[in-house]
Amino acid sequence: MSDIQDARMLSIEQRLLSIEKDMSGSSNSAEVEKALNAYQHQVLSKLKAIRSKILEEGGDVGTIKKERDEAMAQNALLKKDIEKQNYRIEHLIKALNEAEQRNQ
């Protein structure tokens, strides 16, 4: 899981623990605990579904970053190649223009 997901899970867990602590002193703590457990299971199942969806669709974040870095490196090489080709084209055009002027 990514750091953002871990942080969100930790935040949710802390909120649930806080609610649990606040509710533990009430007179109907059994009902509250039951409701809290149901809520925790509901949140946990939603988080598991989200995690599985992320893994299905996006794959591993490290793999995505690696692919992005490779694409950026390839892009830089292609830009450099384009610059070289443009330089050659400029000189070829210049040479052709000079040759045409000499032939006239």
C-alpha positions, 0 to 999 in steps of 0.5 A: 500500500502507498503512504497515503493509503496507510495514513488514511487507514491509520487516521480511520483506525484512530478515529474508531479507537477514539469513538470506542473509548468515548463510548466505553463509559456509556450505560448501553456499551454492549449495543454501542460496541456491537454497532461499532463492530458492525461499522468497523467491518463495513469500513474494512470491507470497503477499504479492502474492495478499494485496495483490490480495485487499485491493484486490479486497475493500476498495478503496483505504484513502483511499476508505474513509476518505473514505466513513467521514468523510462518513458521520460528518458526515452522522450528526452532521447527523442527530443535530442534526436529531433534537435540533431535532425533539425540541425542537419536539415537547416544545413542541407537547406542552406547548402541547397540554396547556395548550390541553386544560387551558383547554378543560376 
